[in-house]
Amino acid sequence: MGQDAPPDGIDTSVPSPARMYDYFLGGKDNYAADREAAERIIAVEPTAQLVARENRDFLGRAVRHLSGLGVRQFLDIGSGLPTQRNVHQVAPGARVVYVDNDPTVLTHARALLATNADTSVVDGDLRDPAAILAAAPLDLDAPVGLLLVAVLHFIRDSDDPVALVAALASALPAGSHLVLSHATSKDMGSRAARGGRDVYDKATAPFVPRTLAEIRDLFGDADLLDPGIVPVAWWPDVSAPSATAESGVHIVGGVGRLRG
């Protein structure tokens, strides 16, 4: 992408969390401002790229697990660029709806997935659950995997993330599941947490790491599957090694069965 003219409406001078994440994953769909911002994150949190990879691996394991339970449609909100081991690749044949409001994501996702009849790309904002649900071509009489993977830490407390998740979850039928991962910090005042906030404050979204208790609240009354909320490299096997277990900021995740 670095050598191509950007699509209309995309300001490449402002870092985008989606394109920064693509850079962390080793992708090429990013611009100089994204790479510079990502490198500033790496400077204060050297494990940032490993964190991103562990998070993407968690997404894949969770989707495969739900597929094994018979879930055949997924709503991925804040999906990012669908180029690095994404849902439609992990669950071929499943109905996948990608939702994002980043114009780069929308442009590239629609181009990449134009010939994939099982996927849809929706322009939507997590802060407007009703609009997402109205636009997403899903069968709400069948179980849905609601994927909120590394997106809620870009939502401010003032936007009431607990209520946003509840609004989405309450619209889904019995047998649906919530897959959620979120940045947390052992010390919310740590250099890594402060550095992350400083970088993302200059990007298109803030960075809001939360405590484990706050992340548990995001699941609402969903019944957490074992082993609960753990570092993403440990789900579902708590004996799995984690390259980021001792990092200043890391990602935890879990899967909850919605009560419907």
KAZIVEN-V217373 format. One line per field, one symbol per residue. psi: psi as a letter, one per 20 degrees, with the letter a starting at -180 (. if undefined). A space follows every 10 residues. Layout:
psi: ???
This chain:
psi: hhiqpqqqjp oiipqphghg ggghijrjmr rghggggghh ghhinijghh ggghghhggg ggghghhhij pjqpooplha plinlaghhh mpiqppoppr jphgggghgh ghjhjoiiqq ppoqphimhg hghhhpnqoj iqqpooomol hijjpqhijm hghgghhghi iqrqiqqppp qqprphoijr hggggggggh hjaiqronqr rhghhhhhic jqopqqkbor phiipjoiiq qpijhjrgpr pqrrpqpqi.
